[in-house]
Amino acid sequence: EEIDTNNIIFRYTRTVSVGSSGTETAEGSATSDTENCTGFPLDTLGDSFAGSGLWMDEAQVINFGDHTDFSFTDGAGNDKPFSVVLWTDLNSVSRTQTLFQKWTGGFEYQCSLDPENKIYWHISDPAFANRFYVASAASVLDGNLHCLVCTYDGNEAKEGAFLYLDTVDISDARNSVGTYVGMTNGAAILEIQSFSGAHVYNAQLYNRELSASEIKALYDQGAYV
């Protein structure tokens, strides 16, 4: 199945070596463990983010800033569906660690690991007081390259959040905290984070809930599109 690229809000695929040495890149200079990049929808980026993948040679953060298209709400308290896709070859790290998020500076959504190396997919209000999540049953990261997909149907309930690894639904525990009433288009920045010696490839953000057949098509395309 062919994926409709008009539904991709964000995609980051450039090969970048970001380290404490301050490696220069097309998106800026990594003078510390954070590289700041302009964050805009795919159609405004053109070919500037074309490439084979993102390599992080230490514990790194790639910051793409804020954009209204990175928030999935109609502004009247009603969420919209969306999906996050990324390829990673992370190993177990036995600590809390973010993979992909719009979280810093105002909570919206986050894909992360807990200290038991379970994957969590959080949807939150701005104060973090009201949120829900779905988690995988066990550690699923083994150093091999895997396709991780997080989806949300926009119905503002934990039952609408799913996790997939290599097309398999790994959603297990679901929980709610407080009373979630909708996402806010806040000032949180979009970030990719990684660990020492790990890769993140072909991170994507879609403005719809990807279907099982679309997830399989992305998996079949591979990490190096």
N, C-alpha and C positions, 0 to 999 in steps of 0.2 A: 504494500500500500504506500502511496506517495503522501507525505506529510505536507499540508498546506502551510507554506512559510509565511503567509499573511497573518497567521495567528501567533507567530513568534514575537513576543514583546522585547526579548533580550536574548542575545547569544554571545558568548565569549569563547573564542577558540584559538586566539593567537598564542604562539610559542613564546614564553617569557621566562627568563631566568631572573628571579627576584631574590637577592641575597643581601647580606650586610655590607657587601662591597659597593653597593650602589650601582648596580648594572643599569645602563641606559636602555630604555625601551621606547617604542613609538608612542606609548601612552604617557610617558613621563619618566622621571628618575626615581629609582627606589633607593632613597637615602637612609631608610631605616627598614623596619619590618612591616611597614605599611606603604603600599603604592597607591596613590590616588589617581583614578582615571575618570574621564568624563562619562557620565551615565545618561544615555539617551536610547530611545527605541531603535530596533534593528534598522528600520528604513532610513534613519538619519545617519547611521554609521557607514553604510555602503560597504566597500571592501576593506575598510581600515582595520577590521578585526578578523580578517581572513588568516587562516593558519592551521596548524595541526594540533595544537593543544596548549595547555597552561602547565608549566612546570614550576613548582615551588621547592626550592632547595633547602629551606628551613621552615620553621613555623611562621607562616606568612598570612597576611590579610591583603586582599585586593579590594579596594573601595571604589564603587562606581557611582557614588553620590545618590541623590534622590531624584525621582521623576514621578509625575502623577500617574504615568502608565505602569509604574511598578506597584501601585496599590490597587486592590481589587474590591472596590466599593462604589456604589452609585452616589455616595455623599449624603444619602438620606437614611443611613443605618442598615442598608441591604448589601450583603456581600455578593461578589461575583465569582464564578468558578475560575480556577487557574491551576497550572501544573508546573513543577520544577523538574528538570532533567539534568543529570550530570553523570559522567563516567569517572570512576576513581579506583585506584589500586591501594587504598589505605590498608594498613595493618591495624591490629588491635593496639590501643594506646592506654587503656585503663584510666581514662580521665574524661571529664566533660569537654567536648570540643565541637565547635560549629563547623558545618560544611558550607551551607548556603543560607543567607538570611537577609531580611529587611527588619532589623531589630534594634541596632544601635541608634539611640536618640529618639526612640518611640517604637513600641513593640507592635509588629504586624504578623510576620511569619518567620519560621526558623526550622531548618533541617539540621539535626545535630546528633552527636553520640553522647551517651551517658558513661559513667565510670565502668559499667559492665559491658561496654561496647555495643549496646543496643542502639538502634537508630530511632530517633524521635522526630515527629513532624508536628510542630506547634502552630496553632492559629490563636492570635491574642488581640485584646483591646489595648489601647495606648498605655494603660497603667499596669498591665500584666496581672491585675487583680482578677480578671475574668478571661478565661482561656480554655482551650481544650487541646487534646493531643492524641495521637495514635503512635504506638511503639512496636518494634519488631520483637519477636519472642526471645531471641538470643543474638549473640554476636554473629554477624554475617560477613565481616570484612576479614580477608585472609591474605592480603597482599597481591591477589590476582585482580585483574581488571574487571570491574562490574559496572553495569548500568543501573543507576538508582533513579527511581521516579517517585515523586510525591505529588498526589493529586488532591483536589478539594472541589466539591460540587457547589459550594456557595450557599448551602442551606443552613449555615450557622449552627451545625450540630456535629458532635464528634463522629457520628456514624457516616458522615460525608467525607472523611479524611482517610486516605489510603497510602500505603507504601508498597512499592514493587521493586524487586531486585532481579534483573535479568528476565523480566516479564512475569515473574512469579509474585503473587500477592503475599507479602510477608507481614501484613497488618495483623496485630495481635491485641495487646492491651489498649483500651481506650479509656480516657478519663476526662472529666471536666472540673474546672476550678472556678468558683463563683458562678455568676450568671452572664454568659457571653451574649451580647446583643448586637455585635457587628464590628467589623474592622473600620478603622479610621484612616483617611488619607493624610498621614502624618509626615513628619520630617525625618523618619528613620532612613538610613542609607542602605543601599544594596551592597552586600559583601559576599565574596568567596573566601573561605579560610581553609588552610591545610596544615599538614604536619611535616616534620622533618623527613625528607626522602620520599615524599608522596607526590602523586600527580593528580590533577583535576583536568579532565578533558571535556570540551564541548558542552559547557554549562548553558542551559537554555531555560527560558521562562515563557510559558504559553498562557494566553488569555482565555483558556477553556480547560475543562477536565478532559484529559486525554483518554481515549477509549482503549480497550485491551488490544485491539488490532493496531492502533496507532503506536502503542508502547512496543508491540512486537516489531513494527516497521522500524522504529528508532533503534531498537536493539540489533536488528538485522543489518542496519546501515553501518553500525560500528562506531567507535569513538573518534575516528580520524576523518570524519566528513569535512 
